[in-house]
Amino acid sequence: MLHLFKKADYGEICFNILTSIELTAKELLRLRTILGTCFDPETISGMSYFNDFSKKVLEVGPRLNFATAFHSNVINILHRCGLTKVLRIEWSKRYFIEPKVDLNQLFITQETPDKRPSRKQLL
């Protein structure tokens, strides 16, 4: 799996790319151009911008058991541009988290009861 990175205000975007075989240098440049800001391949990197290993990285993205609309649209564009080796592409957001932050306190870790009225109560 190929990972390409793009800087964002809050951290970075990671493009997770599955290919049938390794892309050539020319194909990789074409892919970076399509994914880049204003079609600038220099805005896409093969290395993460997160180089501080003392911090935690939180990555938020789609579940891997289904394809998103982003995947469907980008695959269509890539295949029309001749990049038929790309089988799947999804993106995720990556954030730096300070080491002292407890991730369990950032997220709901318990199920909450459903307070919506039932159909019977509405009728």
C-alpha positions, 0 to 999 in steps of 0.5 A, a space after each residue: 500500500 502506498 501512502 501520500 501526505 498533504 499538509 493541512 491546517 490541523 495536521 495532515 491528510 494521508 492518502 492510502 492507495 492500493 495498486 495492482 503493481 508498483 507505479 512508475 515514476 511518471 505515473 506517481 507524478 501524475 497521481 501526485 499532480 491530480 491529488 495536489 492542491 491546484 494540481 501542484 505535485 509539490 504539495 504531496 509528499 511521500 513522507 509524513 510531515 509528522 517527524 516528532 516521535 515524542 507525540 502521539 498521532 491520531 488518524 481518523 478515516 473511513 472504515 475499511 470494509 466499504 468504499 466511500 464516495 471519494 474512492 468512487 469519484 477519484 478512481 473514475 478520474 484516475 482511470 480516465 487519466 490512464 492510472 488503471 493500476 490504482 485499485 483503491 484510494 481513501 483519505 484520512 485526517 492525521 492529528 498530533 496529540 500531546 503525550 499527556 492527553 488521555 485519548 479516552 477522555 477525548 471520545 465517548 467510550 460508553 454507549 448512550 441510551 437512545 432517547 428518540 421516541 418510538 413510532 408507537 409513541 409518535 402515533 
